[in-house]
Amino acid sequence: MKPILVLCLGNDLLTDDRLGAVVAQRLQSELPDSIPVEIIFAPLAGFALLDLLHDRQYALVVDTILTGKAEPGTISFIPGGISAPTKNLTCSHQASLPTIIGLARQINVPLPECIDILAVEAEDVYTLSEQMTPKVALAIDDVIVHIINWINQQIEEFNHGLHRKPADAVA
């Protein structure tokens, strides 16, 4: 199996949707090389995500969401097995992440048992800009802490032979 994957999605040219690019860059510069994790920024959606998730032990998808139900900058953790409305994971031109995972499992593509999602409520994901809105930019430090805690928990579970089932929450 490949190492733990933190898959940061988005578009680095669109205001708050650039969160994935910024988070991936920070993690790559701050995490020690000794931690068995691969950090990838991918401006992808749909079936293109399968290649990145293939044959992983653990995966965390980091993305922005635009629900209008929470304040911009609000961080949500969605455990594996629970669907999430994200701009990149559900799109009118692509299959949603839950659909792709379901199809991949039906044809026995080796994917992580649980694919967790860390989502940040966005304010604007449509304006061309290399600057995030202030509330989303302020959430980045907390997002990094959440991701590091998630990575540490996956390493701990792996080292102790524990394996979560879909929809088990990560504290």
Residue pairs with C-beta under 8 A, 6 or more apart in sequence:
1 55
1 56
1 57
2 38
2 55
2 56
2 57
3 36
3 37
3 38
3 56
3 57
4 36
4 37
4 38
4 56
4 57
4 58
4 59
4 60
4 151
4 154
4 155
5 37
5 38
5 40
5 52
5 53
5 56
5 58
5 59
5 60
5 112
6 24
6 27
6 37
6 38
6 39
6 40
6 59
6 60
6 62
6 147
6 150
6 151
7 40
7 42
7 49
7 52
7 53
7 59
7 60
7 61
7 62
8 19
8 20
8 21
8 23
8 24
8 27
8 39
8 40
8 41
8 42
8 62
8 63
9 20
9 41
9 42
9 43
9 44
9 45
9 61
9 62
9 63
9 86
9 88
9 89
10 17
10 18
10 19
10 20
10 21
10 41
10 43
10 63
10 64
10 88
11 17
11 18
11 21
11 43
11 125
12 18
12 20
12 21
12 22
12 41
12 43
12 130
13 128
13 129
13 130
14 125
14 126
14 127
14 128
14 129
15 122
15 123
15 124
15 125
15 126
15 127
15 128
15 129
15 131
15 132
15 133
16 64
16 72
16 120
16 122
16 123
16 124
16 125
16 132
16 133
16 136
17 64
17 87
17 88
17 122
17 125
18 130
18 132
19 62
19 63
19 64
19 120
19 122
19 132
19 136
19 139
19 140
19 143
20 41
20 42
20 62
20 63
20 64
21 41
22 132
22 140
23 62
23 140
23 143
23 144
23 147
24 39
24 40
24 41
24 62
25 41
26 140
26 144
27 39
27 144
27 147
28 39
30 144
31 37
31 39
31 148
31 151
35 151
35 155
36 155
37 151
40 52
42 48
42 49
42 52
44 52
44 88
45 88
45 89
45 91
45 94
46 91
46 93
46 94
46 95
46 100
47 94
47 95
47 100
49 97
49 100
50 100
50 104
50 109
50 111
53 59
53 101
53 104
53 111
53 112
53 115
54 109
54 110
54 111
55 110
55 111
56 111
56 112
57 112
57 154
57 158
58 112
58 114
58 154
58 158
59 111
59 112
59 114
59 115
59 116
60 115
60 116
60 117
60 118
60 147
60 150
60 151
61 86
61 89
61 97
61 115
61 116
61 117
61 118
62 117
62 118
62 119
62 120
62 143
62 147
63 86
63 87
63 88
63 89
63 117
63 118
63 119
63 120
64 86
64 87
64 119
64 120
64 121
64 122
64 125
64 136
65 76
65 84
65 85
65 86
65 87
65 119
65 120
65 121
65 122
66 87
66 121
66 122
66 125
67 85
67 121
69 121
70 76
70 121
71 121
71 135
72 121
72 122
72 123
72 133
72 135
72 136
73 120
73 121
73 123
73 135
73 136
73 138
73 139
74 120
74 121
74 139
75 118
75 119
75 120
75 121
75 139
75 142
75 143
75 146
76 84
76 117
76 118
76 119
76 120
76 121
77 116
77 117
77 118
77 119
77 146
77 169
77 170
78 84
78 116
78 117
78 118
78 119
79 114
79 116
79 166
79 167
79 168
79 169
79 170
80 112
80 113
80 114
80 115
80 116
80 164
80 166
80 167
80 168
81 114
81 166
81 167
82 167
83 96
83 97
83 98
84 90
84 97
84 117
84 119
86 97
86 117
86 119
87 122
87 125
89 96
89 97
89 117
90 96
90 97
95 103
97 115
97 117
101 111
101 115
104 111
105 111
113 163
113 164
113 165
113 166
114 164
114 165
114 166
114 167
114 168
116 150
116 170
118 143
118 146
118 147
118 150
120 136
120 139
120 143
121 136
122 133
122 136
123 133
123 135
123 136
124 133
131 137
149 170
149 171
150 170
153 170
153 171
156 162
157 163
157 164
164 170
